[in-house]
Amino acid sequence: MKKYFKTHEWIEKAEEENIYKLGISEHAVTKLGDVVFIEKVENENFEAGETVLILESVKAVADVYTPEAASVHSYNEDLIENPEKLNHNDHLISLKIADPSIYENAMDLASYEAQIED
C-alpha cells in the first residue's frame, strides 16, 4: 500500500526487508506535465529531506526527496532512460531505509488528497 508525504512523494514497501519504493503522486505528475529528463543525484547515501532525483519537464524542474535517511538500493532504469513513460504508479527509485516508522507515519491517500486541496 502506498503512503504519501506533503512533498508529493509516495512510498511503498518492497518485498525485501527495509527496502521501499519511492515515486511521485498523481497530483505531482499532473502538475509537472511531460517529463523529458530524470537526473540521478551523484550520491549513494542521503539524509532525510535530501534530493535523490531531479525531474525535468516541459513545465518545470522538480526535486524528488527522500523522506528519511536512506541509501540507494536501485533505480528504475527504464524510467531514467524513458522519462516520458512516468506516471503516478511508477516508482523512480528503491531505497534502503533503516527506520520503518517513516512508512507507518506517512499519510494514506485520503489524508494526502485532503491536504493538497487546502
Number of C-alpha atoms within 10 A of each C-alpha: 10 18 22 25 22 13 17 17 22 29 26 17 18 15 9 8 11 14 21 24 22 28 26 23 25 15 13 16 18 11 12 17 15 18 20 16 18 22 14 14 13 8 10 12 14 19 14 11 13 17 17 25 20 16 18 19 19 11 11 12 13 15 16 20 22 24 23 20 17 23 19 17 15 14 17 14 11 11 18 20 13 13 20 15 13 21 19 16 13 15 20 25 23 22 27 21 21 14 12 15 10 15 21 10 11 18 18 15 16 10 14 19 15 9 12 11 6 5
